[in-house]
Amino acid sequence: MADPALGRPTPATDADRMRAVLTWMLAVLNNQVGQASVAGLDARVALTLTGPGRGTW
């Protein structure tokens, strides 16, 4: 399947790619939440995923 933005084939996903993407996404989310609090969220949240790139953040 081709990526619609680039018109190139989408590379296969593996654990290293998924881990890098998730680490980056959660770092951005942490930065955004640090700038503006979220109503009702008054404690840390852990996210645990299974499958390629699995881990707990």
C-alpha positions in Angstrom: 0.0 0.0 0.0 1.4 3.4 -0.9 1.5 6.3 1.6 -0.9 8.9 0.2 1.3 11.9 1.2 4.5 10.6 -0.4 3.2 8.2 -3.0 5.7 5.7 -1.9 5.3 2.2 -0.4 4.8 2.2 3.4 7.8 0.4 5.0 7.1 -2.7 7.1 6.5 -2.1 10.8 8.9 -3.8 13.3 9.4 -3.5 17.1 12.2 -0.9 16.7 10.1 1.4 14.5 7.0 1.1 16.8 9.0 1.8 19.9 10.6 4.9 18.4 7.2 6.2 17.2 5.5 5.6 20.6 8.4 7.1 22.5 8.2 10.2 20.4 4.4 10.5 20.6 4.4 10.1 24.4 7.2 12.7 24.8 5.1 15.2 22.8 2.0 14.3 24.8 4.0 14.7 28.1 5.2 18.1 27.0 1.6 19.3 26.0 0.1 18.0 29.3 2.9 19.7 31.2 1.9 23.1 29.6 -1.8 22.8 30.3 -3.4 20.5 32.9 -6.1 18.0 31.9 -9.4 18.3 33.9 -9.9 15.2 36.1 -6.3 13.9 35.6 -4.6 14.4 38.9 -2.2 11.4 39.0 0.3 9.8 36.6 -1.0 7.4 34.0 0.9 4.3 32.7 0.4 3.1 29.2 1.2 -0.6 28.5 1.0 -1.9 25.0 1.6 -5.4 23.6 2.7 -6.4 20.1 5.5 -4.9 18.0 7.3 -2.1 20.0 5.5 -3.2 23.2 6.5 -1.5 26.5 5.2 0.6 29.4 5.5 4.3 29.5 
